[in-house]
């Protein structure tokens, strides 16, 4: 299990992994694209990304989000 408290303005290009992922913005919004569907996550929204799902993430200039990955 990996729990990442991400406070860095860091985008992630398209990728996939074998881990299950949960993304939850704590401060500001966060944009996630899964299978060509764009989701704008607001504070305290939760997105589940299933293993093998091709996805990318775009971070705002500032903010905080929790990212949990588990096999």
PQR file with spaces between the fields and no chain letter, atoms N, CA, C, O and H, PARSE charges and radii, in Angstrom:
ATOM       1  N    UNK     1       0.857   -1.179    0.000 -0.4000 1.5000
ATOM       2  CA   UNK     1       0.000    0.000    0.000 -0.0000 2.0000
ATOM       3  C    UNK     1       0.893    1.229    0.000  0.5500 1.7000
ATOM       4  O    UNK     1       1.866    1.298    0.751 -0.5500 1.4000
ATOM       5  N    UNK     2       0.563    2.194   -0.840 -0.4000 1.5000
ATOM       6  CA   UNK     2       1.275    3.461   -0.914 -0.0000 2.0000
ATOM       7  C    UNK     2       0.267    4.580   -0.709  0.5500 1.7000
ATOM       8  O    UNK     2      -0.738    4.644   -1.417 -0.5500 1.4000
ATOM       9  H    UNK     2      -0.227    2.139   -1.450  0.4000 1.0000
ATOM      10  N    UNK     3       0.520    5.455    0.241 -0.4000 1.5000
ATOM      11  CA   UNK     3      -0.316    6.639    0.445 -0.0000 2.0000
ATOM      12  C    UNK     3       0.569    7.848    0.236  0.5500 1.7000
ATOM      13  O    UNK     3       1.546    8.047    0.959 -0.5500 1.4000
ATOM      14  H    UNK     3       1.337    5.403    0.816  0.4000 1.0000
ATOM      15  N    UNK     4       0.225    8.656   -0.756 -0.4000 1.5000
ATOM      16  CA   UNK     4       1.029    9.794   -1.154 -0.0000 2.0000
ATOM      17  C    UNK     4       0.243   11.074   -0.909  0.5500 1.7000
ATOM      18  O    UNK     4      -0.819   11.272   -1.498 -0.5500 1.4000
ATOM      19  H    UNK     4      -0.568    8.494   -1.344  0.4000 1.0000
ATOM      20  N    UNK     5       0.755   11.941   -0.047 -0.4000 1.5000
ATOM      21  CA   UNK     5       0.182   13.264    0.196 -0.0000 2.0000
ATOM      22  C    UNK     5       0.877   14.211   -0.767  0.5500 1.7000
ATOM      23  O    UNK     5       1.943   14.746   -0.463 -0.5500 1.4000
ATOM      24  H    UNK     5       1.618   11.780    0.432  0.4000 1.0000
ATOM      25  N    UNK     6       0.271   14.417   -1.929 -0.4000 1.5000
ATOM      26  CA   UNK     6       0.886   15.163   -3.022 -0.0000 2.0000
ATOM      27  C    UNK     6       0.540   16.634   -2.924  0.5500 1.7000
ATOM      28  O    UNK     6      -0.624   17.013   -3.059 -0.5500 1.4000
ATOM      29  H    UNK     6      -0.595   13.983   -2.177  0.4000 1.0000
ATOM      30  N    UNK     7       1.554   17.474   -2.688 -0.4000 1.5000
ATOM      31  CA   UNK     7       1.386   18.926   -2.622 -0.0000 2.0000
ATOM      32  C    UNK     7       2.165   19.637   -3.714  0.5500 1.7000
ATOM      33  O    UNK     7       2.270   20.863   -3.715 -0.5500 1.4000
ATOM      34  H    UNK     7       2.499   17.166   -2.579  0.4000 1.0000
ATOM      35  N    UNK     8       2.711   18.864   -4.644 -0.4000 1.5000
ATOM      36  CA   UNK     8       3.562   19.408   -5.696 -0.0000 2.0000
ATOM      37  C    UNK     8       2.746   19.577   -6.973  0.5500 1.7000
ATOM      38  O    UNK     8       1.896   18.746   -7.292 -0.5500 1.4000
ATOM      39  H    UNK     8       2.626   17.868   -4.644  0.4000 1.0000
ATOM      40  N    UNK     9       3.014   20.671   -7.707 -0.4000 1.5000
ATOM      41  CA   UNK     9       2.386   20.867   -9.011 -0.0000 2.0000
ATOM      42  C    UNK     9       3.057   19.889   -9.963  0.5500 1.7000
ATOM      43  O    UNK     9       4.082   20.204  -10.568 -0.5500 1.4000
ATOM      44  H    UNK     9       3.704   21.346   -7.448  0.4000 1.0000
ATOM      45  N    UNK    10       2.470   18.694  -10.094 -0.4000 1.5000
ATOM      46  CA   UNK    10       3.094   17.620  -10.843 -0.0000 2.0000
ATOM      47  C    UNK    10       2.046   16.917  -11.702  0.5500 1.7000
ATOM      48  O    UNK    10       1.105   16.318  -11.180 -0.5500 1.4000
ATOM      49  H    UNK    10       1.638   18.439   -9.602  0.4000 1.0000
ATOM      50  N    UNK    11       2.216   16.995  -13.018 -0.4000 1.5000
ATOM      51  CA   UNK    11       1.334   16.278  -13.937 -0.0000 2.0000
ATOM      52  C    UNK    11       1.891   14.888  -14.171  0.5500 1.7000
ATOM      53  O    UNK    11       3.096   14.665  -14.050 -0.5500 1.4000
ATOM      54  H    UNK    11       2.980   17.481  -13.442  0.4000 1.0000
ATOM      55  N    UNK    12       1.013   13.951  -14.506 -0.4000 1.5000
ATOM      56  CA   UNK    12       1.426   12.586  -14.834 -0.0000 2.0000
ATOM      57  C    UNK    12       0.900   12.266  -16.224  0.5500 1.7000
ATOM      58  O    UNK    12      -0.311   12.302  -16.439 -0.5500 1.4000
ATOM      59  H    UNK    12       0.034   14.132  -14.604  0.4000 1.0000
ATOM      60  N    UNK    13       1.782   11.950  -17.183 -0.4000 1.5000
ATOM      61  CA   UNK    13       1.304   11.601  -18.530 -0.0000 2.0000
ATOM      62  C    UNK    13       0.557   10.271  -18.513  0.5500 1.7000
ATOM      63  O    UNK    13       0.510    9.590  -17.488 -0.5500 1.4000
ATOM      64  H    UNK    13       2.766   11.920  -17.008  0.4000 1.0000
ATOM      65  N    UNK    14      -0.029    9.905  -19.659 -0.4000 1.5000
ATOM      66  CA   UNK    14      -0.780    8.646  -19.745 -0.0000 2.0000
ATOM      67  C    UNK    14       0.083    7.488  -19.271  0.5500 1.7000
ATOM      68  O    UNK    14       1.236    7.335  -19.673 -0.5500 1.4000
ATOM      69  H    UNK    14       0.009   10.459  -20.492  0.4000 1.0000
ATOM      70  N    UNK    15      -0.510    6.681  -18.407 -0.4000 1.5000
ATOM      71  CA   UNK    15       0.181    5.513  -17.871 -0.0000 2.0000
ATOM      72  C    UNK    15      -0.860    4.556  -17.316  0.5500 1.7000
ATOM      73  O    UNK    15      -2.044    4.883  -17.234 -0.5500 1.4000
ATOM      74  H    UNK    15      -1.447    6.805  -18.080  0.4000 1.0000
ATOM      75  N    UNK    16      -0.409    3.385  -16.943 -0.4000 1.5000
ATOM      76  CA   UNK    16      -1.270    2.421  -16.265 -0.0000 2.0000
ATOM      77  C    UNK    16      -0.391    1.640  -15.304  0.5500 1.7000
ATOM      78  O    UNK    16       0.834    1.662  -15.420 -0.5500 1.4000
ATOM      79  H    UNK    16       0.553    3.119  -17.010  0.4000 1.0000
ATOM      80  N    UNK    17      -0.999    0.966  -14.377 -0.4000 1.5000
ATOM      81  CA   UNK    17      -0.255    0.127  -13.435 -0.0000 2.0000
ATOM      82  C    UNK    17      -1.168   -0.973  -12.926  0.5500 1.7000
ATOM      83  O    UNK    17      -2.382   -0.937  -13.124 -0.5500 1.4000
ATOM      84  H    UNK    17      -1.995    0.948  -14.283  0.4000 1.0000
ATOM      85  N    UNK    18      -0.574   -1.934  -12.279 -0.4000 1.5000
ATOM      86  CA   UNK    18      -1.350   -3.073  -11.782 -0.0000 2.0000
ATOM      87  C    UNK    18      -1.992   -2.787  -10.426  0.5500 1.7000
ATOM      88  O    UNK    18      -2.762   -3.603   -9.918 -0.5500 1.4000
ATOM      89  H    UNK    18       0.412   -1.963  -12.118  0.4000 1.0000
ATOM      90  N    UNK    19      -1.681   -1.643   -9.844 -0.4000 1.5000
ATOM      91  CA   UNK    19      -2.255   -1.276   -8.548 -0.0000 2.0000
ATOM      92  C    UNK    19      -3.608   -0.585   -8.729  0.5500 1.7000
ATOM      93  O    UNK    19      -3.836    0.109   -9.721 -0.5500 1.4000
ATOM      94  H    UNK    19      -1.056   -0.981  -10.256  0.4000 1.0000
ATOM      95  N    UNK    20      -4.473   -0.779   -7.784 -0.4000 1.5000
ATOM      96  CA   UNK    20      -5.740   -0.050   -7.653 -0.0000 2.0000
ATOM      97  C    UNK    20      -5.381    1.332   -7.112  0.5500 1.7000
ATOM      98  O    UNK    20      -4.532    1.433   -6.227 -0.5500 1.4000
ATOM      99  H    UNK    20      -4.287   -1.342   -6.979  0.4000 1.0000
ATOM     100  N    UNK    21      -5.998    2.394   -7.614 -0.4000 1.5000
ATOM     101  CA   UNK    21      -5.634    3.751   -7.186 -0.0000 2.0000
ATOM     102  C    UNK    21      -6.877    4.530   -6.763  0.5500 1.7000
ATOM     103  O    UNK    21      -7.932    4.430   -7.389 -0.5500 1.4000
ATOM     104  H    UNK    21      -6.688    2.312   -8.334  0.4000 1.0000
ATOM     105  N    UNK    22      -6.735    5.302   -5.699 -0.4000 1.5000
ATOM     106  CA   UNK    22      -7.792    6.188   -5.219 -0.0000 2.0000
ATOM     107  C    UNK    22      -7.190    7.586   -5.177  0.5500 1.7000
ATOM     108  O    UNK    22      -6.115    7.787   -4.612 -0.5500 1.4000
ATOM     109  H    UNK    22      -5.878    5.384   -5.190  0.4000 1.0000
ATOM     110  N    UNK    23      -7.890    8.560   -5.782 -0.4000 1.5000
ATOM     111  CA   UNK    23      -7.412    9.943   -5.837 -0.0000 2.0000
ATOM     112  C    UNK    23      -8.449   10.832   -5.184  0.5500 1.7000
ATOM     113  O    UNK    23      -9.630   10.769   -5.526 -0.5500 1.4000
ATOM     114  H    UNK    23      -8.763    8.396   -6.241  0.4000 1.0000
ATOM     115  N    UNK    24      -8.010   11.674   -4.233 -0.4000 1.5000
ATOM     116  CA   UNK    24      -8.919   12.584   -3.548 -0.0000 2.0000
ATOM     117  C    UNK    24      -8.243   13.949   -3.344  0.5500 1.7000
ATOM     118  O    UNK    24      -7.298   14.048   -2.560 -0.5500 1.4000
ATOM     119  H    UNK    24      -7.051   11.726   -3.956  0.4000 1.0000
ATOM     120  N    UNK    25      -8.708   15.005   -4.036 -0.4000 1.5000
ATOM     121  CA   UNK    25      -8.181   16.335   -3.787 -0.0000 2.0000
ATOM     122  C    UNK    25      -8.577   16.835   -2.391  0.5500 1.7000
ATOM     123  O    UNK    25      -9.722   16.680   -1.967 -0.5500 1.4000
ATOM     124  H    UNK    25      -9.475   14.925   -4.672  0.4000 1.0000
ATOM     125  N    UNK    26      -7.628   17.425   -1.700 -0.4000 1.5000
ATOM     126  CA   UNK    26      -7.876   18.015   -0.386 -0.0000 2.0000
ATOM     127  C    UNK    26      -8.006   19.533   -0.518  0.5500 1.7000
ATOM     128  O    UNK    26      -8.821   20.163    0.155 -0.5500 1.4000
ATOM     129  H    UNK    26      -6.698   17.550   -2.045  0.4000 1.0000
ATOM     130  N    UNK    27      -7.181   20.106   -1.404 -0.4000 1.5000
ATOM     131  CA   UNK    27      -7.206   21.549   -1.646 -0.0000 2.0000
ATOM     132  C    UNK    27      -7.111   21.786   -3.146  0.5500 1.7000
ATOM     133  O    UNK    27      -6.182   21.299   -3.790 -0.5500 1.4000
ATOM     134  H    UNK    27      -6.518   19.594   -1.950  0.4000 1.0000
ATOM     135  N    UNK    28      -8.047   22.517   -3.703 -0.4000 1.5000
ATOM     136  CA   UNK    28      -8.117   22.853   -5.118 -0.0000 2.0000
ATOM     137  C    UNK    28      -8.673   21.661   -5.911  0.5500 1.7000
ATOM     138  O    UNK    28      -9.042   20.642   -5.328 -0.5500 1.4000
ATOM     139  H    UNK    28      -8.801   22.913   -3.179  0.4000 1.0000
ATOM     140  N    UNK    29      -8.728   21.796   -7.223 -0.4000 1.5000
ATOM     141  CA   UNK    29      -9.264   20.738   -8.083 -0.0000 2.0000
ATOM     142  C    UNK    29      -8.120   19.920   -8.665  0.5500 1.7000
ATOM     143  O    UNK    29      -6.951   20.265   -8.495 -0.5500 1.4000
ATOM     144  H    UNK    29      -8.428   22.624   -7.696  0.4000 1.0000
ATOM     145  N    UNK    30      -8.461   18.843   -9.348 -0.4000 1.5000
ATOM     146  CA   UNK    30      -7.475   17.968   -9.965 -0.0000 2.0000
ATOM     147  C    UNK    30      -8.157   17.323  -11.155  0.5500 1.7000
ATOM     148  O    UNK    30      -9.283   16.844  -11.029 -0.5500 1.4000
ATOM     149  H    UNK    30      -9.411   18.563   -9.487  0.4000 1.0000
ATOM     150  N    UNK    31      -7.507   17.299  -12.300 -0.4000 1.5000
ATOM     151  CA   UNK    31      -8.107   16.742  -13.509 -0.0000 2.0000
ATOM     152  C    UNK    31      -7.496   15.380  -13.823  0.5500 1.7000
ATOM     153  O    UNK    31      -6.277   15.236  -13.911 -0.5500 1.4000
ATOM     154  H    UNK    31      -6.591   17.689  -12.402  0.4000 1.0000
ATOM     155  N    UNK    32      -8.360   14.391  -13.989 -0.4000 1.5000
ATOM     156  CA   UNK    32      -7.912   13.030  -14.294 -0.0000 2.0000
ATOM     157  C    UNK    32      -8.647   12.562  -15.553  0.5500 1.7000
ATOM     158  O    UNK    32      -9.863   12.713  -15.667 -0.5500 1.4000
ATOM     159  H    UNK    32      -9.350   14.508  -13.917  0.4000 1.0000
ATOM     160  N    UNK    33      -7.897   12.001  -16.482 -0.4000 1.5000
ATOM     161  CA   UNK    33      -8.478   11.424  -17.687 -0.0000 2.0000
ATOM     162  C    UNK    33      -8.331    9.912  -17.604  0.5500 1.7000
ATOM     163  O    UNK    33      -7.220    9.400  -17.461 -0.5500 1.4000
ATOM     164  H    UNK    33      -6.909   11.878  -16.389  0.4000 1.0000
ATOM     165  N    UNK    34      -9.455    9.191  -17.693 -0.4000 1.5000
ATOM     166  CA   UNK    34      -9.475    7.725  -17.681 -0.0000 2.0000
ATOM     167  C    UNK    34     -10.222    7.256  -18.921  0.5500 1.7000
ATOM     168  O    UNK    34     -11.368    7.649  -19.140 -0.5500 1.4000
ATOM     169  H    UNK    34     -10.357    9.606  -17.809  0.4000 1.0000
ATOM     170  N    UNK    35      -9.585    6.423  -19.729 -0.4000 1.5000
ATOM     171  CA   UNK    35     -10.213    5.910  -20.953 -0.0000 2.0000
ATOM     172  C    UNK    35     -10.863    7.037  -21.759  0.5500 1.7000
ATOM     173  O    UNK    35     -12.000    6.902  -22.210 -0.5500 1.4000
ATOM     174  H    UNK    35      -8.654    6.104  -19.551  0.4000 1.0000
ATOM     175  N    UNK    36     -10.148    8.141  -21.940 -0.4000 1.5000
ATOM     176  CA   UNK    36     -10.583    9.305  -22.725 -0.0000 2.0000
ATOM     177  C    UNK    36     -11.765   10.060  -22.132  0.5500 1.7000
ATOM     178  O    UNK    36     -12.347   10.901  -22.817 -0.5500 1.4000
ATOM     179  H    UNK    36      -9.224    8.251  -21.574  0.4000 1.0000
ATOM     180  N    UNK    37     -12.142    9.793  -20.888 -0.4000 1.5000
ATOM     181  CA   UNK    37     -13.163   10.576  -20.185 -0.0000 2.0000
ATOM     182  C    UNK    37     -12.445   11.485  -19.187  0.5500 1.7000
ATOM     183  O    UNK    37     -11.629   11.022  -18.389 -0.5500 1.4000
ATOM     184  H    UNK    37     -11.670    9.109  -20.332  0.4000 1.0000
ATOM     185  N    UNK    38     -12.754   12.772  -19.239 -0.4000 1.5000
ATOM     186  CA   UNK    38     -12.096   13.740  -18.359 -0.0000 2.0000
ATOM     187  C    UNK    38     -12.966   13.974  -17.135  0.5500 1.7000
ATOM     188  O    UNK    38     -14.155   14.270  -17.249 -0.5500 1.4000
ATOM     189  H    UNK    38     -13.417   13.148  -19.887  0.4000 1.0000
ATOM     190  N    UNK    39     -12.355   13.836  -15.960 -0.4000 1.5000
ATOM     191  CA   UNK    39     -13.037   14.066  -14.684 -0.0000 2.0000
ATOM     192  C    UNK    39     -12.344   15.225  -13.976  0.5500 1.7000
ATOM     193  O    UNK    39     -11.131   15.204  -13.771 -0.5500 1.4000
ATOM     194  H    UNK    39     -11.389   13.596  -15.868  0.4000 1.0000
ATOM     195  N    UNK    40     -13.125   16.229  -13.606 -0.4000 1.5000
ATOM     196  CA   UNK    40     -12.597   17.314  -12.791 -0.0000 2.0000
ATOM     197  C    UNK    40     -13.024   17.035  -11.363  0.5500 1.7000
ATOM     198  O    UNK    40     -14.206   17.107  -11.028 -0.5500 1.4000
ATOM     199  H    UNK    40     -14.111   16.245  -13.773  0.4000 1.0000
ATOM     200  N    UNK    41     -12.050   16.715  -10.528 -0.4000 1.5000
ATOM     201  CA   UNK    41     -12.338   16.384   -9.133 -0.0000 2.0000
ATOM     202  C    UNK    41     -12.270   17.636   -8.287  0.5500 1.7000
ATOM     203  O    UNK    41     -11.285   18.372   -8.331 -0.5500 1.4000
ATOM     204  H    UNK    41     -11.089   16.657  -10.800  0.4000 1.0000
ATOM     205  N    UNK    42     -13.299   17.875   -7.528 -0.4000 1.5000
ATOM     206  CA   UNK    42     -13.327   18.978   -6.580 -0.0000 2.0000
ATOM     207  C    UNK    42     -12.851   18.475   -5.222  0.5500 1.7000
ATOM     208  O    UNK    42     -12.689   17.272   -5.016 -0.5500 1.4000
ATOM     209  H    UNK    42     -14.100   17.277   -7.492  0.4000 1.0000
ATOM     210  N    UNK    43     -12.630   19.396   -4.312 -0.4000 1.5000
ATOM     211  CA   UNK    43     -12.166   19.022   -2.977 -0.0000 2.0000
ATOM     212  C    UNK    43     -13.085   17.969   -2.371  0.5500 1.7000
ATOM     213  O    UNK    43     -14.307   18.116   -2.393 -0.5500 1.4000
ATOM     214  H    UNK    43     -12.762   20.373   -4.479  0.4000 1.0000
ATOM     215  N    UNK    44     -12.506   16.928   -1.841 -0.4000 1.5000
ATOM     216  CA   UNK    44     -13.129   15.767   -1.182 -0.0000 2.0000
ATOM     217  C    UNK    44     -13.878   14.821   -2.128  0.5500 1.7000
ATOM     218  O    UNK    44     -14.482   13.854   -1.663 -0.5500 1.4000
ATOM     219  H    UNK    44     -11.513   16.808   -1.823  0.4000 1.0000
ATOM     220  N    UNK    45     -13.854   15.075   -3.458 -0.4000 1.5000
ATOM     221  CA   UNK    45     -14.347   14.067   -4.395 -0.0000 2.0000
ATOM     222  C    UNK    45     -13.379   12.893   -4.364  0.5500 1.7000
ATOM     223  O    UNK    45     -12.209   13.061   -4.021 -0.5500 1.4000
ATOM     224  H    UNK    45     -13.364   15.860   -3.836  0.4000 1.0000
ATOM     225  N    UNK    46     -13.852   11.725   -4.715 -0.4000 1.5000
ATOM     226  CA   UNK    46     -13.007   10.532   -4.743 -0.0000 2.0000
ATOM     227  C    UNK    46     -13.173    9.852   -6.101  0.5500 1.7000
ATOM     228  O    UNK    46     -14.290    9.651   -6.578 -0.5500 1.4000
ATOM     229  H    UNK    46     -14.803   11.589   -4.994  0.4000 1.0000
ATOM     230  N    UNK    47     -12.039    9.504   -6.714 -0.4000 1.5000
ATOM     231  CA   UNK    47     -12.055    8.767   -7.976 -0.0000 2.0000
ATOM     232  C    UNK    47     -11.300    7.462   -7.785  0.5500 1.7000
ATOM     233  O    UNK    47     -10.184    7.451   -7.265 -0.5500 1.4000
ATOM     234  H    UNK    47     -11.132    9.667   -6.327  0.4000 1.0000
ATOM     235  N    UNK    48     -11.913    6.365   -8.208 -0.4000 1.5000
ATOM     236  CA   UNK    48     -11.283    5.046   -8.167 -0.0000 2.0000
ATOM     237  C    UNK    48     -10.759    4.738   -9.566  0.5500 1.7000
ATOM     238  O    UNK    48     -11.507    4.817  -10.541 -0.5500 1.4000
ATOM     239  H    UNK    48     -12.820    6.374   -8.630  0.4000 1.0000
ATOM     240  N    UNK    49      -9.488    4.390   -9.667 -0.4000 1.5000
ATOM     241  CA   UNK    49      -8.879    4.002  -10.940 -0.0000 2.0000
ATOM     242  C    UNK    49      -8.505    2.532  -10.817  0.5500 1.7000
ATOM     243  O    UNK    49      -7.680    2.156   -9.984 -0.5500 1.4000
ATOM     244  H    UNK    49      -8.881    4.326   -8.875  0.4000 1.0000
ATOM     245  N    UNK    50      -9.118    1.714  -11.649 -0.4000 1.5000
ATOM     246  CA   UNK    50      -8.910    0.274  -11.550 -0.0000 2.0000
ATOM     247  C    UNK    50      -7.622   -0.154  -12.248  0.5500 1.7000
ATOM     248  O    UNK    50      -7.167    0.530  -13.166 -0.5500 1.4000
ATOM     249  H    UNK    50      -9.788    2.020  -12.325  0.4000 1.0000
ATOM     250  N    UNK    51      -7.032   -1.260  -11.837 -0.4000 1.5000
ATOM     251  CA   UNK    51      -5.796   -1.743  -12.443 -0.0000 2.0000
ATOM     252  C    UNK    51      -5.938   -1.889  -13.955  0.5500 1.7000
ATOM     253  O    UNK    51      -6.964   -2.351  -14.454 -0.5500 1.4000
ATOM     254  H    UNK    51      -7.401   -1.815  -11.092  0.4000 1.0000
ATOM     255  N    UNK    52      -4.898   -1.491  -14.670 -0.4000 1.5000
ATOM     256  CA   UNK    52      -4.885   -1.613  -16.122 -0.0000 2.0000
ATOM     257  C    UNK    52      -5.562   -0.476  -16.859  0.5500 1.7000
ATOM     258  O    UNK    52      -5.527   -0.444  -18.089 -0.5500 1.4000
ATOM     259  H    UNK    52      -4.064   -1.115  -14.265  0.4000 1.0000
ATOM     260  N    UNK    53      -6.175    0.452  -16.154 -0.4000 1.5000
ATOM     261  CA   UNK    53      -6.868    1.585  -16.781 -0.0000 2.0000
ATOM     262  C    UNK    53      -5.835    2.629  -17.213  0.5500 1.7000
ATOM     263  O    UNK    53      -5.068    3.124  -16.388 -0.5500 1.4000
ATOM     264  H    UNK    53      -6.203    0.426  -15.155  0.4000 1.0000
ATOM     265  N    UNK    54      -5.818    2.958  -18.490 -0.4000 1.5000
ATOM     266  CA   UNK    54      -4.932    3.999  -18.999 -0.0000 2.0000
ATOM     267  C    UNK    54      -5.452    5.348  -18.523  0.5500 1.7000
ATOM     268  O    UNK    54      -6.593    5.710  -18.811 -0.5500 1.4000
ATOM     269  H    UNK    54      -6.442    2.556  -19.160  0.4000 1.0000
ATOM     270  N    UNK    55      -4.614    6.104  -17.786 -0.4000 1.5000
ATOM     271  CA   UNK    55      -5.062    7.370  -17.231 -0.0000 2.0000
ATOM     272  C    UNK    55      -3.918    8.381  -17.167  0.5500 1.7000
ATOM     273  O    UNK    55      -2.743    8.016  -17.195 -0.5500 1.4000
ATOM     274  H    UNK    55      -3.688    5.810  -17.551  0.4000 1.0000
ATOM     275  N    UNK    56      -4.286    9.654  -17.082 -0.4000 1.5000
ATOM     276  CA   UNK    56      -3.322   10.738  -16.917 -0.0000 2.0000
ATOM     277  C    UNK    56      -3.906   11.720  -15.914  0.5500 1.7000
ATOM     278  O    UNK    56      -5.109   11.720  -15.654 -0.5500 1.4000
ATOM     279  H    UNK    56      -5.240    9.952  -17.060  0.4000 1.0000
ATOM     280  N    UNK    57      -3.030   12.565  -15.348 -0.4000 1.5000
ATOM     281  CA   UNK    57      -3.475   13.517  -14.328 -0.0000 2.0000
ATOM     282  C    UNK    57      -2.829   14.872  -14.569  0.5500 1.7000
ATOM     283  O    UNK    57      -1.646   14.966  -14.893 -0.5500 1.4000
ATOM     284  H    UNK    57      -2.053   12.565  -15.559  0.4000 1.0000
ATOM     285  N    UNK    58      -3.631   15.922  -14.403 -0.4000 1.5000
ATOM     286  CA   UNK    58      -3.159   17.300  -14.560 -0.0000 2.0000
ATOM     287  C    UNK    58      -3.414   18.041  -13.256  0.5500 1.7000
ATOM     288  O    UNK    58      -4.552   18.150  -12.799 -0.5500 1.4000
ATOM     289  H    UNK    58      -4.593   15.846  -14.139  0.4000 1.0000
ATOM     290  N    UNK    59      -2.347   18.544  -12.671 -0.4000 1.5000
ATOM     291  CA   UNK    59      -2.439   19.231  -11.379 -0.0000 2.0000
ATOM     292  C    UNK    59      -2.596   20.736  -11.578  0.5500 1.7000
ATOM     293  O    UNK    59      -2.112   21.280  -12.571 -0.5500 1.4000
ATOM     294  H    UNK    59      -1.423   18.456  -13.042  0.4000 1.0000
ATOM     295  N    UNK    60      -3.266   21.413  -10.647 -0.4000 1.5000
ATOM     296  CA   UNK    60      -3.338   22.864  -10.687 -0.0000 2.0000
ATOM     297  C    UNK    60      -1.994   23.460  -10.237  0.5500 1.7000
ATOM     298  O    UNK    60      -1.090   22.731   -9.828 -0.5500 1.4000
ATOM     299  H    UNK    60      -3.659   20.971   -9.840  0.4000 1.0000
ATOM     300  N    UNK    61      -1.876   24.783  -10.316 -0.4000 1.5000
ATOM     301  CA   UNK    61      -0.637   25.445   -9.904 -0.0000 2.0000
ATOM     302  C    UNK    61      -0.306   25.209   -8.436  0.5500 1.7000
ATOM     303  O    UNK    61       0.864   25.126   -8.063 -0.5500 1.4000
ATOM     304  H    UNK    61      -2.610   25.375  -10.648  0.4000 1.0000
ATOM     305  N    UNK    62      -1.329   25.103   -7.614 -0.4000 1.5000
ATOM     306  CA   UNK    62      -1.112   24.793   -6.198 -0.0000 2.0000
ATOM     307  C    UNK    62      -2.268   23.943   -5.718  0.5500 1.7000
ATOM     308  O    UNK    62      -3.357   23.984   -6.291 -0.5500 1.4000
ATOM     309  H    UNK    62      -2.279   25.171   -7.917  0.4000 1.0000
ATOM     310  N    UNK    63      -2.038   23.172   -4.668 -0.4000 1.5000
ATOM     311  CA   UNK    63      -3.100   22.333   -4.132 -0.0000 2.0000
ATOM     312  C    UNK    63      -2.518   21.141   -3.405  0.5500 1.7000
ATOM     313  O    UNK    63      -1.304   21.004   -3.253 -0.5500 1.4000
ATOM     314  H    UNK    63      -1.154   23.138   -4.202  0.4000 1.0000
ATOM     315  N    UNK    64      -3.423   20.281   -2.959 -0.4000 1.5000
ATOM     316  CA   UNK    64      -3.032   19.071   -2.246 -0.0000 2.0000
ATOM     317  C    UNK    64      -4.025   17.977   -2.599  0.5500 1.7000
ATOM     318  O    UNK    64      -5.228   18.215   -2.711 -0.5500 1.4000
ATOM     319  H    UNK    64      -4.409   20.393   -3.083  0.4000 1.0000
ATOM     320  N    UNK    65      -3.494   16.769   -2.774 -0.4000 1.5000
ATOM     321  CA   UNK    65      -4.364   15.638   -3.030 -0.0000 2.0000
ATOM     322  C    UNK    65      -3.754   14.392   -2.417  0.5500 1.7000
ATOM     323  O    UNK    65      -2.534   14.256   -2.325 -0.5500 1.4000
ATOM     324  H    UNK    65      -2.517   16.576   -2.683  0.4000 1.0000
ATOM     325  N    UNK    66      -4.628   13.484   -1.998 -0.4000 1.5000
ATOM     326  CA   UNK    66      -4.181   12.190   -1.492 -0.0000 2.0000
ATOM     327  C    UNK    66      -4.298   11.175   -2.628  0.5500 1.7000
ATOM     328  O    UNK    66      -5.310   11.116   -3.326 -0.5500 1.4000
ATOM     329  H    UNK    66      -5.619   13.594   -2.072  0.4000 1.0000
ATOM     330  N    UNK    67      -3.255   10.389   -2.797 -0.4000 1.5000
ATOM     331  CA   UNK    67      -3.245    9.324   -3.791 -0.0000 2.0000
ATOM     332  C    UNK    67      -2.890    8.027   -3.066  0.5500 1.7000
ATOM     333  O    UNK    67      -1.823    7.904   -2.465 -0.5500 1.4000
ATOM     334  H    UNK    67      -2.433   10.436   -2.231  0.4000 1.0000
ATOM     335  N    UNK    68      -3.799    7.075   -3.136 -0.4000 1.5000
ATOM     336  CA   UNK    68      -3.592    5.787   -2.499 -0.0000 2.0000
ATOM     337  C    UNK    68      -3.476    4.727   -3.585  0.5500 1.7000
ATOM     338  O    UNK    68      -4.313    4.664   -4.485 -0.5500 1.4000
ATOM     339  H    UNK    68      -4.666    7.175   -3.625  0.4000 1.0000
ATOM     340  N    UNK    69      -2.445    3.897   -3.504 -0.4000 1.5000
ATOM     341  CA   UNK    69      -2.308    2.773   -4.430 -0.0000 2.0000
ATOM     342  C    UNK    69      -2.168    1.492   -3.608  0.5500 1.7000
ATOM     343  O    UNK    69      -1.443    1.450   -2.614 -0.5500 1.4000
ATOM     344  H    UNK    69      -1.765    3.948   -2.773  0.4000 1.0000
ATOM     345  N    UNK    70      -2.871    0.459   -4.042 -0.4000 1.5000
ATOM     346  CA   UNK    70      -2.814   -0.836   -3.356 -0.0000 2.0000
ATOM     347  C    UNK    70      -2.898   -1.956   -4.378  0.5500 1.7000
ATOM     348  O    UNK    70      -3.706   -1.895   -5.305 -0.5500 1.4000
ATOM     349  H    UNK    70      -3.460    0.493   -4.849  0.4000 1.0000
ATOM     350  N    UNK    71      -2.081   -2.965   -4.216 -0.4000 1.5000
ATOM     351  CA   UNK    71      -2.134   -4.139   -5.086 -0.0000 2.0000
ATOM     352  C    UNK    71      -3.223   -5.080   -4.603  0.5500 1.7000
ATOM     353  O    UNK    71      -3.435   -6.136   -5.200 -0.5500 1.4000
ATOM     354  H    UNK    71      -1.425   -3.015   -3.463  0.4000 1.0000
